[in-house]
Amino acid sequence: MLTRFLLTLLISAACLFYLYGFPNRVSNKSVNGSLESYPSAESSQTDCKACKRPPLGEDNKSPDVTELTLSQTEITASCPSGQAPREGAVCSDKMNAQVTTTAVDPEKDVLMYHYTVTGGRIVGQGSKVYWDLTGAAPGTYTVTAGVDDGCGICGQTKTRSITVKTCDCVSSVTPVE
């Protein structure tokens, strides 16, 4: 039974590779979908070579990221141990934001979503992921999203930013009398 299943799986994979070709490698430096070797955000590339999928011979049009949204654009970090927020200050223990990417592909190919961040890390896969900024120093960080339909990331990418701020904290230790 297991042998028959494995044989069927192998034959199915071979048929897919025959029909659509082997997937192109995005980058040998790619970690968590890095876009390091690809163009900056908001650009549309004209120098990408058209992807041809043997034996169909149709030119492939590049998919584009049309929208990139963050659940929040500012995070105020929590206070360090032994401190508490000053009266009226609002701090957060939640150091992440949801990232939602909308993309289109003229041929309606299956898309792979790739993210690059300047701080923190991406958690998850697909069009909805979380950007974890736990431990990030105060500052502004960016996320860039691109999509690949099997021919590389040649279409439009989008970039958004988030600012990590320091909470206004005071010592929570009460003096000894």
Secondary structure, 3 states (H helix, E strand, C coil): CHHHHHHHHHHHHHHHHHHHCCCCCCCCCCCCCCCCCCCCCCCCCCCCCCEECCCCCCEECCCEEEEEEECCCEEECCCCCCEEECCCCCCCCCCEEEEEEEEECCCCCCCEEEEEECCCEEECCCCEEEEECCCCCCEEEEEEEEEECCCCCCCCCEEEEEEEECCCEEECCCCCC
